Amino acid sequence: MATESVLHPSFIVPVGHVEPVPRRIRGVIGGRVVFDTRRALYVWEWQAYPQFSIPVEDLVDGVLHDDKHTEQLGAGPAHRHSLLVGSEARPGAAWVWGEGAPGALRDTVRFEWEALDTWFEEDEPVFAHPRSPYSRVDALRSSSSVRVEVDGVVLAEATNCVKLFETGLPTRYYLDRANIDWSRLRSSDTVTRCPYKGTTSGYWSFDSDKAAHEDIAWMYDFPTIHAHRIAGLTAFYNEHVDLYIDGSPLPKLADAAATAETLDVE
């Protein structure tokens, strides 16, 4: 099936865009608060989603240690720093924006996300990356029929589904477990996280007579409240299977769409 035009809205925020965050943002390492601010900024270093940038003066004193190294990040030049919090050391984990970056970012710090043990928006933990204020996720029940094939083998067939619409990403079709041929799927150890949907509870692969197709399906047993309708349902990557919606083949997406999904940590 040939790659055709994209069938979902694109990201609209340009790289380098900066906006205020109207939420209290906190970061924790080893049980200690590294920063607690109501003055964070969103900064888009790529279009898919923003990062938080935190005012230097809202960090705990003494946690930043200058690595004497500058690099060009997505929004401009930044000076690399390491973090020392008690006995915890996180080398090269923080970037202080320098001259040449958008003016609003001066004297703020962008952290490597995984360098902090926990991030909070207000009192809710945030996973994988900040949620974009320009993105939304809608999970809607639908009477559309769905058939999933790979290398000519039918892996799932359903008379209805839940469609998940997520800004900048292809529509995903979530199916009831009873409509999937589990005898043909192989369980995977892969676990991924999404700030909009939560943490996956399972991934599955398929081995056909032609090839091994890794991690083509996933499930959220306990999604976030924003996507509660997909709880216990399974979706397949449009990019890696042949999808038939209401009997018509869905144009197969380019791998670029799969890359965007990976960035979003599906």
Phi, psi and omega in degrees: 000125186284153175288132181234191184298152180290139185248027179215158180298146180272165171294144185247349187270128180284154174298137182093355180290142181229136177218152175289149176260117183275030184228151172288129182239131178229150176230140186230136172230128178055033180081359181252139179286125177271322177206155178213108188221151169247016183235024179294160177237147165274136172226128180265107175270345171210165190286335191296321181194160181270172166245162172273142170237130192247131176304132181305320185289352176265003174274153173298138182302137170085004183275338181267133178229117187295125178273359180056046182216135180239139176225160175269112175263183186301327183257001180141186181289147180213148182261123184284139177227156170259160179249133172234113182232103185061234178272359183269129177240131178234089183297139174057031190264353186225147182230120177265122184295139183248185179298132185110341173277162177309138186306324182296339183274350181303136179064029171236161187237133172253126183261147165297126190304313185286352179289336177262143181289321183212139172246145177232136162256118192052240180250017181252131177293148178243135183248140168077310178185167179297150172281131181286135177290349180258006180246153174217158178233126178234126175250114187238133173295142183216145176271008176295134174278151183224133170233134181244126178231149171221125181052037177082001180260129178280119180259337180201147177209126185218151179267356177204174183197177166245122179267130178251116181256119182229126185308129176083355181235157180293152174301135176250144184246109183265130187242149175295145182304326184294345183262010184243139178273087184292340180295342182260354184255148181246127182292145180240157177273359184298136174227129177230163183231146179224131180292343181267330188242337179111211183249132181292150178253354179186148170230152180223148179241169181221131177251111178264181176290346184258325187194164172265130181245103188275138171049057181265350182220153181210170182212147170244108176287326183228072180289171175294165180298334181292335184233035188299336183290346179267004182303125177076003179260161184239138177239155177243145176295119176304328185291337192239003177226168172262117182253134176242118182250120184053038175086351182255140180292135177274133178306131180286135185277155177288160179297340178301324178293322178296324178297318178298321179294322179295318176302323178280356176060059178295000000 
